[in-house]
């Protein structure tokens, strides 16, 4: 399914810096992230605990989408979503900028 360029422009894609990360109690896969987007901080819930140690995510920048509908997972609200790819072996790889940029920088 194709979307128009106008629809693409409506996506709020930004770089966020992870300030805190912790496993969600009672979940095998979920990690709660507190993310700095420059002018605001948001919480994300990501199913990446089988692939990443929470402490290794802190102080790193990743790509997020901010204008998705919020949802709760295991009772924790996710206010944005981190971007990830899955390799041929099923390993999750988070999308990062090539070099450091300001938190909140727009992805185009």
C-alpha positions in Angstrom: 0.0 0.0 0.0 1.4 3.4 -1.0 0.8 6.6 0.9 1.0 10.0 -0.5 3.9 12.4 0.1 1.5 14.6 2.0 0.6 11.6 4.3 4.4 11.0 4.8 4.9 14.6 5.8 2.3 14.1 8.6 4.5 11.6 10.3 6.4 13.1 13.3 9.7 11.3 13.0 12.4 12.5 15.4 15.6 11.5 17.1 15.4 10.9 20.8 18.0 10.4 23.5 17.3 7.6 26.0 17.6 9.0 29.5 16.4 5.9 31.4 15.6 2.3 30.5 14.2 -0.5 32.7 12.5 -3.9 32.2 8.8 -3.9 32.9 8.2 -6.2 35.8 6.3 -9.4 34.8 7.2 -9.1 31.2 9.8 -11.1 29.3 10.1 -8.7 26.3 9.1 -5.2 27.4 11.5 -2.3 28.3 10.2 1.1 29.4 12.3 4.0 28.0 12.3 7.7 29.1 13.3 9.6 26.0 14.4 13.3 25.6 13.2 15.0 22.5 14.7 18.4 23.3 11.5 20.3 24.1 9.8 17.4 25.9 10.3 14.0 27.4 8.2 11.0 26.5 7.8 7.4 27.6 8.1 4.5 25.2 7.5 0.8 25.7 9.4 -1.5 23.4 9.5 -5.3 23.0 13.2 -5.5 22.8 14.3 -7.0 26.1 15.4 -10.3 24.4 17.8 -8.3 22.3 19.0 -5.3 24.4 20.1 -4.8 28.0 18.3 -1.7 29.4 21.5 -0.1 30.7 23.1 -0.3 27.2 20.3 1.9 25.8 20.9 4.8 28.1 22.5 8.0 26.6 22.1 6.7 23.1 20.1 8.3 20.3 17.5 6.4 18.3 14.7 7.2 15.7 11.1 7.4 17.0 7.7 8.2 15.7 5.8 10.6 18.0 2.3 11.0 16.6 1.0 7.4 16.9 -2.0 6.7 19.0 -0.8 6.1 22.6 -1.4 2.6 24.0 -0.8 0.7 27.2 1.2 -2.5 27.4 1.3 -4.3 30.8 -0.4 -1.2 32.3 2.4 1.1 31.1 1.5 3.9 28.6 3.7 4.1 25.5 3.7 7.7 24.1 5.9 7.1 21.1 7.5 4.2 19.2 11.2 3.3 18.6 12.2 2.2 15.1 13.8 -1.2 14.6 14.7 -3.6 11.9 14.7 -7.4 12.1 17.6 -9.3 10.5 17.3 -12.7 8.7 18.0 -14.4 12.0 15.2 -12.6 13.9 17.6 -10.3 15.8 16.2 -6.8 16.4 18.4 -3.8 15.5 17.4 -0.3 16.6 17.7 2.5 14.1 20.3 5.1 15.1 21.6 8.3 13.4 25.1 7.9 11.8 26.4 10.6 14.1 25.2 12.5 17.1 22.5 15.1 16.5 20.4 17.2 18.9 17.5 15.4 20.6 14.3 16.3 18.9 15.9 16.6 15.4 13.4 15.8 12.7 13.9 12.8 10.5 13.2 13.7 6.8 
